[in-house]
Amino acid sequence: MGRKDSVWSLGDGQPPEDIDKQIETPPLSTLLIEKPQGGSITVGGDITFIAKVEAKDLLRKPTIKWFKGKWMDLASKTGKHLQLKESFDRFTKIHTFEMHIIKAKENYAGNYRCEVTYKDKFDSCSFDLEVKGVCSPTHQFTISTETCTGIKVILSQEDAGELDFSGLLKHREPKQEEAPEVDVWEILKNARPDEYEKIAFTYGITDLRGLLKRLKKTKKEEKKSEAFAKKLDPAYQVDKGGKIRLIVDMADPTVDLKWYKNGQEIRPTPKYIFEHKGTQRILVINNCQINDDAAYSVTAGEEKSTTELFVKELPIKIVKELEPVKTTVNERIELECEVSEEGAKVKWMKNGVEVPTGVRSRYRVKCEGTKHWLIIDDAIKEDTATYSLMATGGTTEARVQVDLKPLKILQDLQDITIKLGQPMKLHCEILPVNVPGRWYRNGQLIHHPASFISFCYGVESCTLHDAGDYTFVPEGYSQSLSAKVHIIDPPRVHLEALNAPDNTVTIVAGNKLRLEIPISGEPAPRVVWMKGERVSRTGIDVNVCVRVRAETFPDHTCLTIDVTEREDSGNYKIVLQNEAGEDTASVKVKVVDIPDAPGAPLVPVVGGDWCSMTWDPPYYDGGSPILGKHTLEACTYCLESCEQKERINKQNVCNLPGPPQCVRIEEVWGENVALDWTPPKDNGNAPITGYTIQKADKKTMEWYTCVEHYHRTCITIGELVVGNEYFFRIFSENMVGLSESATTTKDSAVIVKEGMHLKNPEYIDYDFTEAPKFTQPLINTFAIAGYNASLNCSVRANPRPKVIWMKNKITILDDPRYRMFSNQGVCTLEIRKPSPFDGGVYTCKAINELGEAQVDCKLEVKGQSM
């Protein structure tokens, strides 16, 4: 039997298998802003038809189809005579679709149609092509839905794109102006069963099933042919490139025969050979090609015998398999395969997904004769996959593995030591040179540094924060490069914090002296206090006693003298040293005490009633200049009393200072309170040497000293009791002593207990991804010809898999006889009105990025008995 579906693969009328189904066409809209217009050309000329669609309101590209007549889709007929092109203007937002007909032939004339669809929108336009001076009136056919039984497109492998439309119709009598009345009942009685639906479609029979029941009860009388003893078989099939013999037996050997192909008489040629053997008349067709797939007939007088010849195109077989490739990044990859025929259409796949081969794609496809190549010029690691080539007669696949090139370290990172504020640069050299990488400091990823390239990290002005362990990790490699950056800062003494003129500190003998001097340096400098030749280091006394001690902290150094004496006066030198350098500074300490008595007085001149006296100044002036002296004159009558010595004392005029001004609470946090104030207006004619800070709980208002001899005007008091409320007061201090009164804060500081914070538990996200797995397999099925059949299975996978249906290991693509559904993991393949040729092994294959799975079943289609 011939292929029943091939007759209706293309045509002018609706296929008889779908006569009960109405065609659902979306309502027309105005998608086309420019429609193709009809035209005329001469034989061998070129013509272009243009359609334009505006895309301002469209989210994606619309779908366009070009047809000849009503059913012939021209998308699969492109070649050297027919080309379809499309383009998109990003500025005007217009899609342009073009159909080029090149070197037109006579049979290209006819009606064409352009259809555009986008979601629920639809637009269509028909136009005509006239090829001048080609068809004579005796060879013109009118394609009509009333008489046309179908159209077949005949394309040869050597002439892809050839549109042989004139030879698509079976030979029939020219249509009369007025069709005579016909008896459909007689036509059905004399017709073959496979022609019933075609006749019902042609003559508009609605109750075909009732007529067939009546026909079954009626005994059909067979008419005996007078010319033919045996007519042609209903259909013949031959492989492409093979030879076929069409044989009829003649009842009257003297009758002349004529052979026809698609209604055109066949003349003897090397391709078509006529043979006579007794009463047999034979038509031999050599080297059958796709264009020999047609309707053939032989006439003997008034009688005619017809048949159809189906040329079966041999499947494209794989001659040379793909070979596995293992390479490194940035290398060129060529996958080569050879098939059985030149110019064969094949499809390249990557992990089951078609490889994009557009202008901007990284993949290039090359074809020379029977050889096909897939080329990747600059391979990357993501190109690692399983590549396959699909042809109609088989599939070949190979694994491509792209690895990183071995890492070679030309220059490693070096440990560096750099001064604070100087430029810093880390540099390394590795091969391959174009490998990206990441920089880490102390295990933390560095984001957007000041100066950054793959193999170099730099900072224009480094800070202490830039010190640490640096690591460069090339992307994709387990190796890493490391170096240590050490930031050093020369030491420095900040004497400006003393607020003492000429760096001189004055204190009354017997009081406590505490010098706090801020220092800086990285690493922490070594501190040495010196007075004359005596040296005091951290934790070592200047003198043997414990009255004088030096202490060093991270940000300052302190010299403390518990009870000052006149011998403590002098210049104190601070020496700071670290690996970055050295710094020195001097502080002068002046201890004020009661001066010594002056020297013994002398009386060099004695007058009548007076005398003059002189004396030497005291050896120790008390640390301050002597403010005045007295001269004593005695009477002459009491010269003896001149021997009396009058003691002359030195007087220093100093008072107690006033209290500080504006004492306020700056900030309260945790168990700490920050205070600040301004110096007193009255310093008692002596520099302010320090402050005494006291605190009192609001409940008891008993004052306790927190800090004594504090030199700054701001302080942080810590270790306060949570829940208590505190007031603070501050005394001023100079060389004479503490101020008589203190300044108290207007507001109190409440130490609040901090609340507890709830830590939310962390939950680990569950990984629901899985490779495809069929939970319900396909089941072997029996179907009856002419009645729809369905194959069902269910699959579970995450992410959602791509489902592919195959028949006899050939992927089912764009075949209108099959409908595929997938809902909630249930996969369905519906076969519309199958014929025995639809039987075979069907496969459902599910693919996602984690893997693939497939199930098979066998479908057997039984013929329908009348």
Disulfide bonds with the S-S distance in Angstrom:
none
